[in-house]
Amino acid sequence: MNDLLNVRIDGKPYQFKRGTTILKACKQVGIEIPTLCYLENISEEGSCSLCVVEIKGVKTLQRACITEISEGMEITTDSEVIYEARKTNLELLLAHHPLDCMTCDQDGDCVLQDLAYQFGIKKSQFLDEKDAFYCPIETAWDTNLFIQFDPQKCVLCRCCVGACENQAIVEAIGIAMRGYKSVISTPFNLALEKTNCQFCGACVQACPTGALIEKPRIGKGKIFKFKKTETVCAYCGVGCNLALYKDKNNKLVMAKAIENKEPNKGRLCVKGRYGYEYVNSSERLTKPLIKEDGVFREVSWEEAFDYTANKLLEIKAKYGPDAIGVLGSARCTNEDNYVIQKFARAAVGTNNIDHCARLCHASTVTGLGKAFGAGAATNPISDIENADVMFVIGSNTTETHPVIAQFIKENKKKRGAKLIVCDPRNTDIAKYADTFIQHYPGTDVALLNAMMKIIVDKELIDKEFIYNHTEGFESLLRNLENCDLDDISRITGVDKKLIEDAAIAYAKGPNSMIFYTMGITQHHVGVDNVISIANIALITGHIGKEGNGIIPLRGQSNVQGACDVGVLPDVYTGYQRVTDENIRKKFEEFWKVKLPESIGYAVSQFGDLILEGKLKAVYIMGENPLVTEADVTHAKKSFEKLEFLAVQDIFLSETAQIADVVFPAKAAYEKFGTFTNTERRVQLLSPARSPSQSIKDDWQIVCEVATRMGYSMQYKNEKEIWSEIREVTPTLKGITYERLEENSLQWPCPDETHPGTKILYYEGKFKRPNEKALISSVEFQSPIEIPDDNYPFILTTGRILFHYHSRNETRRVKVLENFVPENFAEVNPEDAEALGIKNGDRVNIKTRRGEINVNVKISTKPKKGVVFVSFHFSETNANILTINALDPVAKIPEYKACACTIEKILPL
């Protein structure tokens, strides 16, 4: 059968692929056909009938968006009959639409308005004025904080419904009632916030009228009065492309996803859509501060720079350079982070440089690095659609990486891919799973070993791949001989039949991908967990090709990039080891300074080092350890004993409050530079608003301090810094600003002709000796703390959808803060009944390190015996409770499992 069909459009011959609709065919050859309800792959139902065309031999006009071409078809797209039909259909759509464009916030950004102008319609001949200007008192949308719905402006095009169903994959809204009474609503007309709506705003962006609009934007002005800037989201590691809009007062007032661009392809989450507001906050730092007698005073930049440099020089001279620790930030650009790690090594003279990757994905950098040779995602996000089996373990993907969750759900819904979810909580993503395994926190190695045991016993391994591309398999086999499935069922709390189902499905694929986050990494055996994930991918051959690989989902916007440019105590840029004499010599020659030889300390070790008197000063760029460190009371006690603490940030964070000097810095949406997302994609940032003239870039601040310390660091701009990064980093050498202006690129990219690397280890070529991956035998170890009579529950911690990290930003976003203003504890219904606790009760949660009082949410999410608390809230911080038990290699704390007790607080 010939895949190319011959058709004529407006008298001209063309060829198109079989299955192409008339609308898509016309678009390909530059013929514009008006549409209102059509959004490709999102809403393709043909409800508006504005795209009608004539087809020779067909009596009635046909809708171009749903009619496929056929051999010999002759199509007319423009005639008097077509024009009149389209105009009449448009007037019917306007029959109940109020004529209030002048006061509508969507004026200038309204497809309906543009079409009315195109067809010269001032007033519909079918207008029902009574209905058009009658506004119902209540709708299901009224009480939520995020989205306004005006039913009078709705033309029932179903774009919003399509976006919710096919883009967000939520199905929170639909068409209620019938005929004339039809309306967009929620199931049973529930308030939107009581449905499973995640307020991603896909419905708003899809709406071609002013019926749906973001509530925070209302009254801020018309879109043609705003300045649009395309940049990258400053929240999680997905790295969504978005357009930010600035008003005449230099305030950010709106965000939109950029269509058809990697990695998000027109999607955003609630933080991407609404989370820009923190940049406008009146709480922003605007002047340098120095603390005297416990009180901050505003000072000049010169005084702050001199004071900081002198203090650091004094401490270096008295105690040596290793008495100073430096922290970079995953919320700062690659350029910022490169400069601060260079500052630590070249100006201070220490490898005590780290950042928050230590607390989230240090296990990935170490574990995948050991197994494969590089600690990064093997496949692009776009490759999800090629996976037949998606294995999500230790990831509450819907809340931590919402856009990736949408792609996972989309692949299951549209292509029938299987989904396996393993998590101690029955999260949103688990509800879509074909197989859901709810294991106890900290039992991942046991679970993965059991899966591998089943795969080996059922001869589902890829023998050829193992032989040709790996080493160490025999050691794994010996370890699995001692693996008893009944014991593992008891340890994990999971029926072994479920484990078997998951193992067989993953192994058989034929294309299988693994996704994980901090449910895997944040354990004292975090590296073992990651190695176990690498093992199962290697023995099945599910790596190094399309639809097969491992994607560790990075938590912050530039946590991948900060690692890539050397903000770690053991590596320079591109993971070049500080202990390698040849590498160190290369950097010494380039930076023109003698560099320290030994590996530095991790941030998770700073607290003990301070109390031991080994660390006397810390310089922090954009981190907030007094909220994010495990056993944060211990961290606070130690940081308060420092002889000197310098912080540069955008707000006076909890850590900045105890500092000796504070520098005001630019926010991400005010910066030039680059971020690198979770799939190794380097992307350019552009400033969406003009920063205060009294603040500086992070890299500029660091350079000024370094220069005053006697090591000159002078750069004209971010591009010059990036050029230096490229010079010393082989994996980034081919990525230039000029190329990034055209499109983003994934490393490794060794030269300027290289297209970037989408899939690592293609054809089984790993970045290790002999190009072979290492399979390592891993034995199960229980969490450091296990429940006992005094502490009978397991505490696990994590994120929630509506907040981010230490809440430094999201507490300054009104809709996010008002929607979730305080912390809470999730408790299983059986545990709640046994404790006599009801939903909303105030409870005391206590561990061996501290206690907090929070309200309870009785939820089926946590497994029986497990309590969940988020870490975003400093006042009731889960990290008051967590244990600083470190992985011996990655030095990551065990945030995900410790013993706790929970008691109801009785009213006085």
SULNOR-V236855 format. One line per field, one symbol per residue. psi: psi as a letter, one per 30 degrees, with the letter a starting at -180 (. if undefined). Layout:
# SULNOR-V236855
psi=???
This chain:
# SULNOR-V236855
psi=kkfkkklkkhfkklklkkfkleeeeeeeggkkkklefkjkgejhfhffgfgklkkkfkelkkkfffkkllkgkjkkfjleeeeeeeeeeeeeegfgkkihefgkffkfhjeeeeeeeeghjekkfgkjeeeegkjleklffeflfekkkjfffkghfgeeeeeeefefhehflaklalbfgklkalkghlkefgagkghfgeeeffkgagekkkeffkgfllffflkkkkakkgcagehkklkkkkafggkkflkkkkkhkkffhgllaeeeefgfffffkffkkfkkkkkkhgkkkklleeeeeeeeeeeeeeeeeeflfggkkkkakfflleeeeeeeeeeeeeeehlgiklaffefegeeeeeeeeeeffkilkflleffeffkfkjjjkhjieeeeieeeeeeeeeeeeffgkkkkkjkfkileffffkekkjilkkggeeeeeeeeeeeeeeghgljeeeeefgllgeeeeeeeffgjjeeeeeeefgkkfeeeeeeeeeeefcfjkkkklbffeeilfheeeeeeeeeeeeeffgilglkgkakjkjkfleheeeeeegghlfflakghkkffjeeeeeeeeeefhlklkelkalleffeeeeeffgfkfkkkkjglifgefkkifeeeeeeeffkfkkkkklflileeefglekkkkllleggllaklkafggjkkklkkflklkfgllleeeeeeeeeefffjkjkkeaeeeeeeeeeegjefgegjleeeffellkklkiflffkgljeklhkggjlhlkggklkkkkkkkklleklkaeeiflkkklalleglkbggeeffgjeeeefeiflllkkkkeeeeeefhklkflklkkkaffallkllkjkkgeklkfkkkklgfjeehkfffflkhkkkfefhkliffjlkllkkkjkk.
